Amino acid sequence: MKVLNFGSLNVDYVYNVDHMVRGGETLASGGMNIFLGGKGFNQSAALAKAGLEVYHAGQIGEDGLAFLSACREYGIHDDFIRKTEGKGGHTIIQIDKTGQNCILLYGGSNRTITKEFVDEVLPHFGKGDFLVLQNEINLLDYIIDAAYERGMIIALNPSPMDENLDSCDMSKIRYFLLNEIEGAQLTGEQDLSKVPAKLLEKYPDAGIVLTLGQEGSVYMDKEQTVRQGIYPVKAVDTTAAGDTFTGYFIAGIAAGDPIEKILDTAAKASAIAVSREGAAPSIPCKKEVDAFR
Ligand code: RIB
């Protein structure tokens, strides 16, 4: 069994602010850092740090070479990371005093993926291999169809939510991992307690993971419902907490662990990530997660 993550790679320009800048306001930031991130890359980092063999497919721009050395550092296979001309994906992230973030995203090379590139990557994977996706790259609908055809098990984090998801055949998704905002948008349901069941009604063979911030998370499939609380920590930077959860969740599923154990491990891993600065660098390895109280 192999894991392929077809996903974004973003350079995150992170500014520490007193409060999120408002329209018309000029605000001085108290500090600035540059981190490697992107929902795709963060999830690959989490999968690799959780101990899985992961292949990342995606595109970097002229400013993205640092991703290749990070792949070597984290043990991510970079055979399917392509360098393109022009600007890579990047973000401007504000982190306020409570550790909350606000992200402005520029897709760059994440959004120029071609069908030829997808057709080159997918034949290296087959039945029973996992495919992890988010919504920061183009051609998601094409990738889902082609991977499903090959018998891959597809996990989707539909983030950020936008109209590109409308063309995706969601019945081909085996695991949905979404937060409360995405859950409400995807189902039209404002009562969050009803979101997993509503999604399950539409996609009865799927496993649904809904993360609920301070309220923890809930997993639901046709056989079981499992709830998990959070491990409270002092929040320094919430960036990549969801990606950490996703990576550790898929790693647990791939290992065949029971859902209770998977959610508990994912909650610990994301608590550690929240207590540290940055996206990919904040994600803990398995040893750190196991040692967490
Ligand atoms: O989920 C966090 C990530 O979202 C950041 O690393 C940023 O790049 C954005 O894509």
Residues whose N, C-alpha, C, O or C-beta is under 5 A from the ligand:
A	BS01	RIB	N10 D12 G37 G38 K39 T91 T239 A240 D243 A279
